[in-house]
Amino acid sequence: MAKTIIDAHNISKIYNKKMVPVKALQDVHVHIEAGEFVALVGPSGSGKSTLLNMMGGLDKPTLGTVIIDNIEITKLSENKLIDLRLHNIGFVFQSFNLIPVLTSKENIGFVLQLQNVPKKKRRQRVMELLKEIGLEDKMDNKPGELSGGQQQRVAVARALASKPKIVLADEPTANLDSISANKLMETMAKLNREENITFLFSTHDPRVIKKARRVITLVDGRVDSDEEQIPT
Amino acid sequence: MFLKIAWLNIWRNKRRTLITATSVFFAVLLAILTRSVTIGVYENMIRNMVSYSSGYLQVHQKGYWEEQSIDNTFELDPELNQNLLQQPGVIQIMPRLESFALASFKDRTKGVMILGVDPQKEKTVNNLHEKIIEGRFLENEKENAVVIGEGMASYLHLNIGDSLVVLGQGYHASSAAGKYSIKGVISLGSPDLNDNIVYMPIKQTQAMYGAENRLTAISIMLKKSADLRDLKSKLEPRLDPAKYEIMTWKEMMPEIDQFIEADSTGHLIIIGILYLIISFGLFGTLLMMTFERLREFGILIAIGMKKQLLGFILLLESVMISLIGCFLGVIGASLVIRWFTKYPIYFTGELKEVYQNYGIEPIIFFSEDHQILITQTAIVMFLSVILALYPGIKIMRLKPIEAINS
């Protein structure tokens, strides 16, 4: 039996508690096992991003607990949370968010630098990932010199550089054309298979949903369905 | 890597960085030049006053300064001389006998200050012979000749070779009188001295005042005026307190010290305002650099960058912009200072008179003291660190998710 890597237990998030309360999440239970490739789907405002942020320790739930790899992150101090993210969680954001002044290889190696990984090992891992995402010829290009799809692949490579246990991707294909989106999903699926990294990504793109092996649907801040599927 | 990121970040908006660095450049340039001129003028004023009259330190007979009379002189003591010369920092000691007298030529008479000096010793430290504008400087301590200030020569209509009659009160109420040939006319930095000074060989002075082998003071010349207080405290215990007193030029001429203090305060206020202005400029740039990158900061924190490290990078950015301005400012100021040290600015006309009325030589001197460059650069760097505190605090309070969604 696979190990539970993410355990979001009884999560509720209420914004504007004092004025007009907005219930972004209500009593959400989600258990994700190591190596899963999960799509978090639902209409806009359903709470996908909020849940991802809770699981990544970027936001705290109003109620409930989040346990990542047996660590209850809702109780961690800010610096410990940053450390946890640095070593265990890779993030991919909707709008690429690479460091504009660094080249592709520097962006990918940035997290490794934060982890004080020796230069030789760093270079090796960066080259490995560049090959994986098929952007070896763009390693010295800055984000401004890459297409949206290429930037997002670099962002995925950055998220994977430190071999995190989990990658959380918030609508990673939202700003990509269908070919780039497809290519990105294939890259993510390949890395999930080969490196056994748990992927949890939010989306409402049906073509992307098809690639997931498990689909959790959120509606109005509640889990509406949680189904396994065969990716196509 | 982080240095590289900071460096590349500041060039994201080249124009803004250049404008900010330029404002730092001008502030540093102006601050250094202002301080250099101020200190240069003071240094020159002190050098003039000290070299041509008091010396940096003076040893007197105890009580002389309270009652500056020829009767309060002391006998030349080779042991005392030796003692003073042994002190580190002392480059020369000069025996002097100083008193007032009436000097006359034809139908004109003037109160003057007679300064009995050892011409050879004076030459070694004061270069008095280089200040001679007519004739020559004294050569030995016995010759029957005097060198007078140019103002006095003009007032008494004296020329080289004319005889100056001097009349005064000598040691123990004896009468002091003599007739001396004008050997040279000297132009000194201090207008006061120019109008009143009569340099006379010390042996002649002692003979005229009937004070054989006696001195009013031993003037001590130092390598640097900065050693003043330290040397005085070292010398004091080595002198017989019942017999001698030792005074610095600041104690002997407090009005000059006070003038420098007051004038300096005014200049410091102006420099303070200058730095306040550039602080706002630099702060504005830092604020813009912070607020326009809040989302990026949120992402960096999300992927595992510690807030402290992020704050440090912002600090580096602030310091780098300041350093560019400082570096160019120091180079620019050094070139200007070097130029004006070689070719000082001489005032003419009314401005010259104004300066002379205040007893200041009408020349703008620039101080080459490296401390000025270091101090002004350090102030700007300190400001840039202080100003970077606000963005640093902003980052420490930053909530990554709010920043990412901003």
HADDOCK unambig.tbl for C-alpha pairs under 7 A between the chains (distance, minus, plus):
assign (segid A and resid 58 and name CA) (segid B and resid 302 and name CA) 6.75 0.50 0.50
assign (segid A and resid 58 and name CA) (segid B and resid 400 and name CA) 6.39 0.50 0.50
assign (segid A and resid 58 and name CA) (segid B and resid 401 and name CA) 5.74 0.50 0.50
assign (segid A and resid 59 and name CA) (segid B and resid 401 and name CA) 6.52 0.50 0.50
assign (segid A and resid 79 and name CA) (segid B and resid 306 and name CA) 6.86 0.50 0.50
assign (segid A and resid 82 and name CA) (segid B and resid 301 and name CA) 6.90 0.50 0.50
assign (segid A and resid 82 and name CA) (segid B and resid 304 and name CA) 4.95 0.50 0.50
assign (segid A and resid 82 and name CA) (segid B and resid 305 and name CA) 6.84 0.50 0.50
assign (segid A and resid 82 and name CA) (segid B and resid 306 and name CA) 6.51 0.50 0.50
assign (segid A and resid 83 and name CA) (segid B and resid 304 and name CA) 6.14 0.50 0.50
assign (segid A and resid 85 and name CA) (segid B and resid 303 and name CA) 6.32 0.50 0.50
assign (segid A and resid 85 and name CA) (segid B and resid 304 and name CA) 5.48 0.50 0.50
assign (segid A and resid 86 and name CA) (segid B and resid 303 and name CA) 5.91 0.50 0.50
assign (segid A and resid 86 and name CA) (segid B and resid 304 and name CA) 4.07 0.50 0.50
assign (segid A and resid 90 and name CA) (segid B and resid 303 and name CA) 6.65 0.50 0.50
assign (segid A and resid 91 and name CA) (segid B and resid 303 and name CA) 6.33 0.50 0.50
assign (segid A and resid 97 and name CA) (segid B and resid 296 and name CA) 6.95 0.50 0.50
assign (segid A and resid 97 and name CA) (segid B and resid 299 and name CA) 6.99 0.50 0.50
assign (segid A and resid 101 and name CA) (segid B and resid 5 and name CA) 6.97 0.50 0.50
assign (segid A and resid 101 and name CA) (segid B and resid 8 and name CA) 5.97 0.50 0.50
assign (segid A and resid 101 and name CA) (segid B and resid 9 and name CA) 6.61 0.50 0.50
assign (segid A and resid 114 and name CA) (segid B and resid 305 and name CA) 6.70 0.50 0.50
